[in-house]
Amino acid sequence: MKKILFALAICYSIIAVSQNKQVLYNWDVSPQSLLLNPGAVVDQKHHYGIPFLSGFHINGGTSGVTVFDIFSDDGRDINDKIAEALTALDSNDFFTATQQLELINFGWRSKSDYYFSGGIYQEFDFISYLPKDFLDLAREGNRDYIGRAYNFDHISLRADLLTVYHFGFNKKVTDKLTLGLRFKAYSSMISASSTGNTGTFTTTQNDGTPNIYEHTVEGLNVEVKTSGYASLKDVDGSSQIVSDVLGRAFFGGNLGLGFDFGATYEITNQLSATASILDIGTIFHSSATEIYNASGNYTLDGLELLFPTIENGETTFPYYSDLEDEIEREIPVDTLNSAYSQMRPAKINAGLHYDFGESIGRKSGDCDCRNMGGKSQHVSQAGIQYYSVFRPKGIQAAGTVYYRRRFSNWLSTKATYTVDSYSASNIGLGMALNIGSLNFHLAADNLLDIANIAKANSLSLQFGFNIIVEEL
């Protein structure tokens, strides 16, 4: 059973998802690019997202090990493959899950040439680092690892389910510079986190004493913060749970504020730089909060193998009951209902791109009738991009090179090659169609592994339907 549980833990730990949207970033064929850079160049006068279909994003991946590495039918023993996987991984390997669903999205250009946009989207964001020391302890025990310190700081995770209300504006302030700012209001539905834990568990050997082994917990300080969960413990029935959670989506839960900022600078008519910083904000958790904290030091000098006591037909284990009371006294677990705040995981995007080739819909020497007075819409674009997100144990980053091609006024594609924490061979492809006023975009990652998902380091999918009115 121990081996089965460990195998399940490994399988779960290698399912990872990233928030990077490298195909969609700086791709102005879709209004959703404004959510990645509020300062992106906007060509349309209006856009309206089709409710619940304007933008959906989910992706998954692996850090270091794939499902195929564990469960491939290659004649090797699965326990040997698990041991190899655990040796290859360390406590900085992580697995995340991120999903976004747009409920409403809209935008319009004012008479003063500001482009205003807003909407609502739901987001789920989860990250957990691999608790390597305690997976080793669960699988192998500590008999052969006397003196090894098992670190509690390997336990690090965070999960958030929330709704985001946003409204922003975009303005070309000079012939070369476009700026954008977006304000956000967060309504948290459920949140849980356990980060910054400290302490060690060590077994030492003391020859010549009645108890040879000494087990020591030193400097323990482990904390789990939750909000939105406490009120669900007494709820009866799944329908009531769903109703309670959805009620918090509309400012009925724990609230927060934040903003995004972005810019585009046209260095020349063909060379441009872009940058954005997203989710600079904080959620204030004050409703239905529970904080569990365990701290202290404790030393156990072996266990006494005592027979149970039978009194009045009942079997009791007084020694082990006293031992449990002693541990709880030395390492108390406190439960608090106090308020706390958490910063959102901030994200940074940056890029540099070069446009080349003739403009769509014109011959050499003709005017660009789709973009009177503005920057020419070139057939091709090549560029580089940078992405990073702030996580509990540091920054996770990715670099991308890409090529974008406009085949007509109604068809555009973008191909990307990305190096990130999961893979050095991530090939992505996006396609955008404009059929009348209807805009549709579809993008996917890691296409080299799509034939055998079990071998993939990561996979992603995003799509959206929008109505774009009166292009400039």
Buried (B, 14 or more C-beta within 10 A) or exposed (E): EEEEEBBEBBBEBBBBBBBBBBBBBBBBBBBBBBBBBBBBBBBBBBBBBBEEBBBBBBBBBBBBBBBBBBEBEEEEEEEEBBBBBBEEBBBBBBBBBBBBBBBBBBBBBEEEEEBBBBBBBBBBBBBBBBBBBBBBBBBBEBEEBEEBBBBBBBBBBBBBBBBBBBBBBBBBEEEBEBBBBBBBBBBBBBBBBBBEBBBBBBBEEEEEEEEEBBBBBBEBBBBBBBBBEBBEEEBEEEEEEEEBBEEBBEEBBBBBBBBBBBBBBBEEEBBBBBBBBBBBBBBBBBBBBBBBBBBBEBEBBEEEEEEEEEEEEEEEEEBEEEBEEEBEEBBEEEEEEEEBEBEBBBBBBBBBBBBEBBBBBBEEEEEBEBBEEEBBBBBEBBBEBBBBBBBBBEEBBBBBBBBBBBEEEBBBBBBBBBBBBBBEEBBBBBBBEBEEBEBBBBBBBBBBBEEEEEBBBBBBEBBBBBBBEEEE
